[in-house]
Amino acid sequence: MLGNAHRVLEEFQGFADRAATLSGGAVVTYRTGVPPTLGPYLLPHILPPLHRKYGGLRLYVRESSTRDLEEGLRSGRHDFILTSLPIADRQFTVMPLFREPLRLVMAKDHRLAKNPRINREDLLGEEILSMEEQHHYHRQVAQLCERLGATVLRDFEGTSLDTLRHMVVMGTGMAFLPSLYVASEIHDQSDLRVTDVQGDRITRTQGMAWRASSPARTLFRELALEIRGILRRERPAGITVLDH
């Protein structure tokens, strides 16, 4: 009986929070987590429109690795997370949001930089920079390199996307960088060439996840749909919004 009563109270609080958020009345704060390879480049696109629509919504944002984000969501440190997919945990509800292209970046004096187009055959044996292993982005790049026949440069792993970019400029290797990052941070291409691999659309999938038992799950689903709508209108950095 006490368990049922507790669930009823949680459901009631969830409805109350949603009503307050939609009405712009009482302020409701949720804790969200994002990886450092996504948050700084996605949030500026979605937070202002969300604030305009949900006047009572406040988000306390923390950056962390994907592994820590999932553990934080599981333990209750986060209410929902925005992160790379897939996530395989039956405790979570996961909604894919969009596919993001990964752009190939190399120094202007790289041997491939003057090629009018880069084919996947050109990348055989090439050294590709990546981030440290605790980042999901490392695993994505490692899988990509295995598919393309390239090699992850393990001796020089970056701590951030900015670090990777600086190492590329210095000729340490090439890198695949997310298109949202490229659009946000690489405005001067005098030292870099940003390109794509011909005939091979290279992307990563981003989504939103929350605990399936969360009393605010109805609101979180609504927020995820709203984020899709915002990105569908803007289409920043050539992303593809998902509908499933």
Buried (B, 14 or more C-beta within 10 A) or exposed (E): EEEEEEEEEBEEEBBEBBBBBBEEEEEBEBBBBBBBBBBBBBBEBBBEBBEEBBEBBEBEBBBBBBEBBBBBBEEEBBBBBBBBBEBEEEEBBBBBBBBBBBBBBBBEEBEBBEBEEBEBEBBEEBBBBBBEEEBBBBBBBBEBBEEBEBBBBEEBBBEBBEBBBEBBBEEBBBBBBBBBBBBBEBEEEEBBBBBBBEEBEBBBBBBBBBBEEBBBBBBBBBBBEBBBBBBBEEEBBBBBBBEE
